[in-house]
Amino acid sequence: VVDGGAAGHFGAVLDLGAGHLGAAVVAGDVTGRWTAGSAGSIAIRGSLLGGSIELSSAAVGRGTALGKLVVAGDVTGAAVRTRGSIGRVQVGSLHASRLLAGVSPAVADHPASRADLVEPRAAIAALTVTGTGGRTDRFVSDSRVAAGSLGVINLLNADFGAGGGIGLWADGAAARPVGRVVHLDRLTGDRWAWPVRRGLFAGPDDLIHLLV
């Protein structure tokens, strides 16, 4: 348990070098920068606000640089970056944030080509946006998710208007660059999935980017 004081918030720098963070639980919000080689599980019961989690391990395949990340609240203006693979990520909302696995540290936003992937075998197994506190707000906006390959992406109430809701980037040379993407909009009742089993894709044309 990472003790953030009376309110349970953690705004300090946590630097473990190339060490392993087995498990961390924060009762409140995280606003600081965390660095380590790898992490088993990180649970933030508040929000990840402007903070970052950076893990240098190149573990891929059956291994992960980050096994599991659960943020009950909002992920806003934050970055989660790993050299190796990420297992399961679950967040309440995702706004103006970056989730990058195997992407060059020199890339601030999203990879522009395969050359920006320093570890093309790095994968993000699953990302789920659950919503927060029973609200019916927009839970996804202006965010980027990139890795050598992406597994199952579940989005809720994404804002795909001007500025973009979310972009997904994966290695176009991977055997299966993107597994499945599902979006549910509780405000409009719309629901769509990719790949499409029949009919036309109802989602945005600029959602998925395959790097060459």
PyMOL commands that set and color helices and strands:
alter all, ss='L'
color gray80, all
select helices_A, chain A and resi 114-116
alter helices_A, ss='H'
color red, helices_A
select strands_A, chain A and resi 14-15+20-26+33-36+38-44+48-49+52-55+66-76+79-82+86-95+98-101+123-129+140-141+143-146+149-156+166-171+178-184+191-194+208-211
alter strands_A, ss='S'
color yellow, strands_A
deselect
rebuild
show_as cartoon
